[in-house]
């Protein structure tokens, strides 16, 4: 009897144990995520002023029909990159070919008439002057002059017809990216039809930005120093959307000669090579201009910088805990950011394994030579 009571007591205890010992007590805690860290060091950084820049095409060409006719061919794909001289449109040439053939015949006729007039005048001039009247000689001279003029007119008309025939082929006058076509094959076009398509040059491009009057003196000084070999005091760089640093350095090619009284700024334009076509005309970018003395600043990898509603931050490691640290970034240095405030030399930030970490979570710092 005692044994049965013991068994019942054990079963009862087993059934009510979850009420007093939650499952989390028995669950094994997950291991702390493994991360790699970087100890912050300071580097000599040339501070940069930042401006909003607008990408512009150096050349923009609007294609228009110069003769009338039906479009026989549209030989490009909208949005493609086209080469200089590439055929883009063909207008039916049949009528213009016929016109050229007719004008060639008129030139031949005028040449024959001139040859006859010249021959007649030569005969008149070689005979005995007593045997012809002065009026006949004058008429022969006038006929030769008229035939010469008729031939010149015929040749000019032929040249115009050949020019109109050439206009039936519309080619790209520059290399660049072509936009949408406003007319497709079979449509009637003429000089009044407006723009057929537009080509914009994409390499190189120009970036326009406005600087304040206070910055203007620094720009003038830097432009003067650019004439000195080895000096690169003024070197505009671009930051693309997504905080990506554009790989090419620009060259200032224009500084306006007056201040915009409405904004108190001066327009500057810089030229950038754009062989990879990362920049598109009309795009907005951030322009960084370095025109100051270098100073020591902390630098961090751009990949280690996170963004939330309050701004940019990094995850520092203090006492084995991942701690968010707000920062203010400055100049972009290739794949690094100079930090204006928020970090000091000697701070440790997470640079690998960030995606596995939550702020305030314990972490395990891997040795520098360990593998994931």
C-alpha positions as CSV (number, residue, x, y, z in Angstrom):
1,X,0.0,0.0,0.0
2,X,2.8,2.3,0.8
3,X,4.4,1.6,-2.6
4,X,1.3,2.6,-4.4
5,X,1.1,5.9,-2.5
6,X,4.7,6.6,-3.4
7,X,4.1,6.1,-7.1
8,X,1.0,8.4,-7.0
9,X,3.0,11.0,-5.2
10,X,5.8,11.0,-7.8
11,X,3.4,11.2,-10.7
12,X,1.6,14.1,-9.1
13,X,4.9,16.0,-8.6
14,X,5.9,15.3,-12.2
15,X,2.6,16.7,-13.5
16,X,2.7,20.0,-11.5
17,X,6.5,20.6,-11.9
18,X,6.0,22.9,-15.0
19,X,3.9,25.3,-12.9
20,X,6.9,26.0,-10.6
21,X,9.8,25.5,-13.0
22,X,9.3,27.2,-16.4
23,X,10.8,25.7,-19.5
24,X,13.3,28.6,-19.8
25,X,15.0,27.4,-16.7
26,X,15.8,24.1,-18.4
27,X,16.6,25.6,-21.9
28,X,20.2,26.1,-22.7
29,X,21.2,29.8,-23.3
30,X,22.5,30.4,-26.9
31,X,26.2,31.2,-27.1
32,X,27.3,34.8,-27.5
33,X,27.8,35.7,-31.2
34,X,31.4,35.8,-32.4
35,X,32.7,39.1,-33.8
36,X,35.9,40.7,-34.9
37,X,36.8,44.1,-33.7
38,X,39.0,47.0,-34.8
39,X,40.9,49.3,-32.5
40,X,40.4,52.9,-33.6
41,X,43.5,54.8,-34.7
42,X,43.8,58.3,-35.9
43,X,45.1,59.4,-39.3
44,X,46.0,62.6,-41.0
45,X,42.8,63.7,-42.8
46,X,42.2,66.7,-45.0
47,X,38.8,68.0,-43.9
48,X,36.3,68.5,-46.7
49,X,33.5,70.8,-47.2
50,X,30.3,69.2,-48.6
51,X,27.9,70.6,-51.1
52,X,24.9,69.4,-53.1
53,X,25.9,68.7,-56.6
54,X,23.9,68.2,-59.8
55,X,25.3,66.0,-62.6
56,X,25.1,67.7,-66.0
57,X,25.9,66.4,-69.5
58,X,28.7,68.4,-71.2
59,X,26.9,67.9,-74.5
60,X,23.3,67.3,-75.2
61,X,22.0,66.9,-78.8
62,X,18.4,66.9,-80.0
63,X,17.9,64.9,-83.2
64,X,15.5,66.5,-85.7
65,X,14.4,65.8,-89.2
66,X,15.8,68.2,-91.8
67,X,13.7,66.8,-94.7
68,X,10.2,65.5,-95.0
69,X,9.4,61.8,-95.5
70,X,8.2,58.6,-93.9
71,X,10.5,56.9,-91.4
72,X,11.8,53.8,-93.1
73,X,14.1,52.6,-90.2
74,X,14.6,53.3,-86.5
75,X,17.9,51.5,-85.9
76,X,18.5,51.8,-82.2
77,X,17.2,50.6,-78.8
78,X,15.9,53.3,-76.5
79,X,18.3,53.9,-73.6
80,X,21.3,52.4,-75.5
81,X,24.8,53.9,-75.6
82,X,25.4,55.0,-79.2
83,X,28.7,55.8,-80.9
84,X,29.4,58.9,-82.9
85,X,28.4,58.4,-86.5
86,X,26.1,55.5,-85.8
87,X,23.0,55.5,-88.0
88,X,19.8,56.1,-85.9
89,X,17.0,56.9,-88.4
90,X,16.5,56.6,-92.1
91,X,13.8,58.5,-94.0
92,X,12.6,57.0,-97.3
93,X,15.1,58.2,-99.9
94,X,13.4,57.2,-103.2
95,X,12.1,60.7,-104.0
96,X,15.4,62.3,-103.1
97,X,17.3,59.8,-105.2
98,X,15.1,60.7,-108.2
99,X,15.7,64.4,-107.6
100,X,19.5,63.9,-107.6
101,X,19.3,61.9,-110.8
102,X,17.2,64.6,-112.5
103,X,19.6,67.4,-111.3
104,X,22.6,65.4,-112.6
105,X,20.9,65.3,-116.0
106,X,20.4,69.0,-115.9
107,X,24.1,69.6,-115.1
108,X,25.0,67.4,-118.1
109,X,22.7,69.4,-120.3
110,X,24.1,72.7,-119.0
111,X,27.6,71.5,-119.6
112,X,26.7,70.6,-123.2
113,X,25.1,74.0,-123.7
114,X,28.2,75.7,-122.3
115,X,30.5,73.7,-124.6
116,X,28.4,74.7,-127.7
117,X,28.4,78.4,-126.7
118,X,32.2,78.3,-126.1
119,X,32.8,76.6,-129.4
120,X,30.6,79.2,-131.2
121,X,32.3,82.1,-129.6
122,X,35.7,80.6,-130.5
123,X,34.7,80.4,-134.2
124,X,33.4,83.9,-134.1
125,X,36.7,85.2,-132.7
126,X,38.9,83.4,-135.2
127,X,37.1,84.5,-138.4
128,X,37.9,87.8,-140.2
129,X,36.4,90.6,-138.2
130,X,35.2,92.2,-141.4
131,X,33.0,89.2,-142.1
132,X,30.9,89.4,-138.9
133,X,29.0,92.2,-137.2
134,X,29.8,93.5,-133.8
135,X,26.3,92.5,-132.7
136,X,26.9,88.9,-133.7
137,X,30.1,88.8,-131.6
138,X,28.4,90.4,-128.6
139,X,25.6,87.8,-128.8
140,X,28.1,85.0,-128.9
141,X,29.9,86.4,-125.8
142,X,26.5,86.8,-124.0
143,X,25.5,83.2,-124.9
144,X,28.8,81.9,-123.5
145,X,28.3,83.8,-120.2
146,X,24.7,82.7,-119.9
147,X,25.7,79.0,-120.4
148,X,28.3,79.4,-117.7
149,X,25.8,80.8,-115.3
150,X,23.2,78.1,-116.1
151,X,25.9,75.4,-115.4
152,X,26.7,77.0,-112.0
153,X,23.0,77.1,-111.1
154,X,22.5,73.5,-112.2
155,X,25.5,72.4,-110.1
156,X,24.2,74.3,-107.0
157,X,20.8,72.7,-107.4
158,X,22.4,69.3,-107.7
159,X,24.5,70.0,-104.5
160,X,21.3,71.0,-102.7
161,X,19.5,67.8,-103.8
162,X,22.5,65.6,-102.7
163,X,22.4,67.4,-99.4
164,X,18.7,66.7,-98.9
165,X,19.4,63.0,-99.9
166,X,22.1,62.9,-97.2
167,X,19.6,64.3,-94.7
168,X,17.4,61.2,-95.1
169,X,20.0,59.4,-92.9
170,X,20.2,60.7,-89.4
171,X,23.3,59.7,-87.5
172,X,24.6,60.4,-84.0
173,X,26.7,63.5,-83.9
174,X,28.2,62.6,-80.5
175,X,28.7,59.4,-78.5
176,X,26.3,59.1,-75.5
177,X,23.1,57.6,-74.2
178,X,20.1,58.0,-76.4
179,X,16.6,58.5,-74.8
180,X,13.2,57.5,-76.1
181,X,12.2,57.9,-79.7
182,X,9.2,60.2,-80.3
183,X,8.4,58.7,-83.7
184,X,8.4,55.0,-84.8
185,X,8.8,53.4,-88.2
186,X,6.2,54.4,-90.8
187,X,5.5,57.9,-89.4
188,X,5.7,61.0,-91.5
189,X,8.3,63.5,-90.2
190,X,9.6,66.9,-91.3
191,X,11.5,69.8,-89.9
192,X,8.3,70.9,-88.0
193,X,8.0,67.5,-86.2
194,X,10.1,68.6,-83.3
195,X,12.7,66.4,-81.5
196,X,12.9,62.8,-82.7
197,X,15.2,61.7,-79.8
198,X,17.9,63.2,-77.5
199,X,21.5,62.1,-76.9
200,X,23.3,63.1,-73.8
201,X,27.1,62.7,-73.3
202,X,27.8,60.5,-70.3
203,X,31.6,60.4,-70.4
204,X,33.0,62.7,-69.2
205,X,30.3,64.6,-67.2
206,X,30.1,67.9,-65.4
207,X,28.9,68.4,-61.8
208,X,27.6,71.8,-60.8
209,X,27.5,72.9,-57.2
210,X,27.2,76.2,-55.3
211,X,29.7,77.5,-52.7
212,X,29.2,80.3,-50.2
213,X,31.0,83.6,-50.5
214,X,33.1,82.6,-47.4
215,X,34.4,79.5,-49.3
216,X,35.1,81.5,-52.4
217,X,38.4,82.9,-51.2
218,X,39.7,79.4,-50.3
219,X,38.7,78.2,-53.7
220,X,40.5,81.0,-55.4
221,X,43.6,80.3,-53.4
222,X,43.5,76.6,-54.2
223,X,43.0,77.3,-57.9
224,X,46.1,79.5,-57.9
225,X,48.1,76.7,-56.2
226,X,46.9,74.1,-58.7
227,X,49.3,75.7,-61.2
228,X,52.2,74.6,-59.0
229,X,53.5,71.1,-60.0
230,X,52.4,68.4,-57.5
231,X,49.8,70.6,-55.8
232,X,46.3,69.1,-55.5
233,X,44.8,71.5,-53.1
234,X,41.4,71.4,-54.8
235,X,40.2,67.9,-55.5
236,X,36.4,67.5,-55.7
237,X,35.2,64.0,-54.8
238,X,31.7,62.6,-55.1
239,X,29.6,60.6,-52.7
240,X,26.8,58.7,-54.5
241,X,23.4,57.7,-53.0
242,X,24.0,54.9,-50.5
243,X,27.2,56.6,-49.2
244,X,29.3,55.1,-52.0
245,X,32.5,57.0,-52.9
246,X,32.8,57.7,-56.6
247,X,36.2,56.4,-57.7
248,X,37.3,59.3,-59.9
249,X,38.6,62.7,-58.7
250,X,37.2,65.8,-60.4
251,X,38.8,68.8,-61.9
252,X,37.3,72.3,-61.4
253,X,36.8,73.8,-64.9
254,X,34.5,76.7,-64.2
255,X,33.9,79.3,-61.4
256,X,31.2,81.8,-62.1
257,X,32.2,85.5,-62.2
258,X,29.4,86.8,-60.0
259,X,27.5,86.0,-56.9
260,X,23.8,84.9,-57.0
261,X,22.2,87.7,-55.0
262,X,19.2,85.5,-54.2
263,X,21.2,82.7,-52.5
264,X,24.6,84.4,-51.8
265,X,26.4,81.6,-53.6
266,X,28.8,81.2,-56.5
267,X,28.4,78.4,-59.1
268,X,31.3,76.0,-59.6
269,X,31.5,73.2,-62.1
270,X,33.9,70.2,-62.0
271,X,34.6,67.7,-64.7
272,X,34.6,63.9,-63.9
273,X,35.6,60.9,-66.0
274,X,32.6,58.6,-66.1
275,X,33.8,55.6,-68.1
276,X,31.6,53.2,-66.1
277,X,28.6,55.5,-66.4
278,X,27.9,55.5,-62.7
279,X,26.8,59.1,-63.0
280,X,23.7,60.1,-64.9
281,X,22.8,63.6,-66.1
282,X,20.2,65.0,-63.7
283,X,21.4,63.0,-60.7
284,X,22.1,64.6,-57.4
285,X,25.3,63.8,-55.5
286,X,27.3,65.1,-52.6
287,X,30.4,67.0,-53.6
288,X,33.4,66.9,-51.2
289,X,36.0,69.6,-51.6
290,X,39.2,69.4,-49.7
291,X,40.9,72.8,-49.3
292,X,42.3,72.9,-45.8
293,X,45.3,71.6,-43.7
294,X,45.2,68.0,-42.6
295,X,44.5,67.1,-39.0
296,X,44.4,63.9,-36.9
297,X,41.0,62.2,-36.9
298,X,39.6,58.7,-36.0
299,X,38.7,56.7,-39.1
300,X,36.4,53.7,-39.4
301,X,35.4,51.3,-42.2
302,X,32.2,52.5,-44.0
303,X,30.9,48.9,-43.7
304,X,31.0,49.2,-39.9
305,X,28.8,52.3,-39.8
306,X,25.1,51.6,-39.2
307,X,22.2,54.0,-39.5
308,X,19.0,54.4,-37.5
309,X,16.4,57.2,-37.1
310,X,18.8,59.2,-34.9
311,X,21.7,59.0,-37.4
312,X,24.9,57.0,-37.8
313,X,26.4,54.8,-35.2
314,X,28.9,52.0,-34.6
315,X,28.8,49.1,-32.2
316,X,31.6,49.3,-29.6
317,X,32.7,46.5,-27.4
318,X,33.0,47.3,-23.7
319,X,33.3,44.6,-21.0
320,X,32.2,42.0,-23.6
321,X,28.9,43.9,-24.4
322,X,28.0,45.3,-27.8
323,X,27.2,49.0,-27.1
324,X,25.8,51.4,-29.8
325,X,27.8,54.6,-30.1
326,X,26.5,57.5,-32.1
327,X,29.0,59.2,-34.4
328,X,29.3,62.2,-36.7
329,X,31.1,61.3,-39.9
330,X,33.1,63.7,-42.0
331,X,35.3,63.2,-45.0
332,X,35.1,59.9,-47.0
333,X,38.5,58.3,-47.6
334,X,38.1,55.5,-50.1
335,X,36.2,52.9,-48.1
336,X,36.6,54.7,-44.8
337,X,34.9,57.5,-42.9
338,X,36.7,60.2,-40.9
339,X,34.9,60.6,-37.6
340,X,34.3,64.1,-36.4
341,X,32.9,63.2,-33.0
342,X,31.8,60.1,-31.1
343,X,35.0,58.0,-31.1
344,X,38.5,58.3,-29.8
345,X,41.7,56.5,-30.5
346,X,41.8,53.2,-28.6
347,X,38.0,52.5,-28.8
348,X,37.1,49.1,-30.1
349,X,34.3,48.7,-32.7
350,X,32.8,45.6,-34.3
351,X,33.8,45.3,-38.0
352,X,32.7,41.7,-38.7
353,X,29.7,39.8,-37.6
354,X,27.6,42.9,-37.1
355,X,24.6,41.3,-38.6
356,X,24.5,38.7,-35.8
357,X,24.6,41.2,-32.9
358,X,21.9,43.2,-31.1
359,X,22.8,46.3,-29.1
360,X,23.4,45.4,-25.5
361,X,24.1,41.7,-26.3
362,X,27.2,39.9,-25.0
363,X,29.7,39.0,-27.7
364,X,32.7,36.9,-28.1
365,X,35.7,38.7,-29.6
366,X,37.6,36.4,-32.0
367,X,41.4,36.7,-32.2
368,X,42.6,38.6,-35.3
369,X,43.9,35.4,-37.0
370,X,40.9,33.2,-36.2
371,X,38.5,31.8,-38.8
372,X,34.7,32.1,-38.8
